[in-house]
Amino acid sequence: MSACPAEAPLDLPLTRRSNGGDYLPPPRAESDSTRPLRPLSQLLASSRERLRLVQPMTFAGLWLFIGTVSAFDTYLTVKFQESLKYQEINPLARMLLQLNGWDASLLIGTKFLGSIVVLGVLTALHLTDRRLGLVIAAAIASFQLGLLGFLILA
């Protein structure tokens, strides 16, 4: 019997013990170079299918973003309602505050009503014409992004 693996008999194969991390994935049946190319019509059909799946998710994300920014704006209105008399720069909001004796309840109710109407009309538009609904939702969401930047940075 040999004391060192180097002295092992030549007719026996050398084996290594596994440390548990020697996993190799099974060989692929087809290599990438031997796989047949898919026809262009199949590729276009799959991209249309992906677009059909992504478009509703995009609309839903924009819709949620619009609602979230609106809710954040309303939260700030409630939080700082004592100082709205001095800090509100929106002329329509100032008019609603003055009509109600500088109480923020009419302004908050109007904000909620406006948000619900806009989100409802967007949903109805998207159900009628998906592409137009998505474009208008993107335009409103970009406006809301500007509003969010103004609310956070100002």
N, C-alpha and C positions, 0 to 999 in steps of 0.2 A: 504494500500500500504506500502511495506516495504522500508526502507531507505537504506538498505545494501543488496548486493546480497546474503549474507549468510542467510538473513532472508527471502529469496524468498520461495514461496510455493513449496512443494516437488513435486507436480504433473506437474509443468511446467519445461521443459528442459532449462538448462542454455545455452545461446549462447554467442559467442565471436564475437566481431567486427574484421573484417579483416584489417590488415595494408597494404594490397596489396602484401605482400610477401609470402602468404600462399599457393602458387601454388604447387600442387602435380601432378606428371605426371600420366596419366591414367594407370591402371593396365595392365600388359602384358597379352596377350592371353595365351602364353605358358611360363612357367618358364624354366630356363636353365636346371633344373634337369629332366623335363619331355620332353624336346625336343629330338627327335630321333637322334641318331648319324648318320652322313653321311658316306657312304661307302668310303673306301680308294681310290678307283678309282676316285671318285668325288673330293676328296681332292687333289689328284695328278693332276687331270685335271685343277683344279682352280689354283694351284701353277704354272703349266706350262703356263696357261693363263696370270698370273701376270708376269712371267718371260718374256713372249713374249711382254708385254707392257713395262716392265722396261728396257729391253735390248736396244731398240732404243733410249730411253731417256738417258741412260748411255752413249751410243756412241755419241749422240748429245752434251752432257755435256763435254765429253772428247775432242771432236772436237772443241768446242767453247773455252775451256781452252787452247788448243794448239795454236789456232789463237790469243787469247788474249795475251798470253805470248810473242808470236812473235811480235805482234803490240807494246807491251810495250818495248821490246828490240829495235825495230826500233825507237821508240820515244826517248829512251835514246841515240841512235846513233845520231839522229838529234840534240838533246839538247846539247850534249857534243862533237859536231863534231870538234870544234877547238882544243880540247885536245886529240883527238883520236890518234894522232901521238905518244903521250907519254903513254897513258893509255891502248890502245888496246893490249890484250895478245893473241888473237886468231891468229895463223900464217896465216890462209887463209884470214882473214879479213885484216891483215896487208899487205898481198900481193896485195889485191884488192885496198887498199888505196894507196900503192906505185905506182901501175900501173896508177892510175888516179891523180897523183901529190898531194896526201894526201887530195883529195876532196872526201867527203863521198857519192856522188851521185851513183857511181858504186856499192859501198857496200850496200847501201839502196835498189837499184834496184835488186841486187842479193838476198838480204834477202826476198824481196817481191816475187820474182820469186820462190825461194825455198819453201816459205810458201805455195804459191798457188799450187805448184806441189805436195807437201806432203799432203795437205788437199784434193786435188783432187784424188790422188791415194788412200788415206784412204777411201774416199767416195766410189770409185769404188770397192775397196776390200770389204768393208762392204756390198755393194749391191750384190757382188758375193758370199761371204762366211761370214755371219754375225759373227760367233764365232771368226774366224781368224782376221777379221777386228777389233773386239772389243779388242782382245788380243794385237794386234799391236798398236792400238790407246792408250791403257793403258800403253804400254811400252814407247811410244813417250811422252805421258802426264807426266809420271814419270820423264823422262829426262828433260822435260820443267819445272817441279816443281823444280828440282835441279838447272836449269838455273835461274829460278826466285829467288830462295834463294840466289844464288851467286850474282845476280844483285842487290838485295836489301841489302844484308849484307856486300858485299865487297866494 
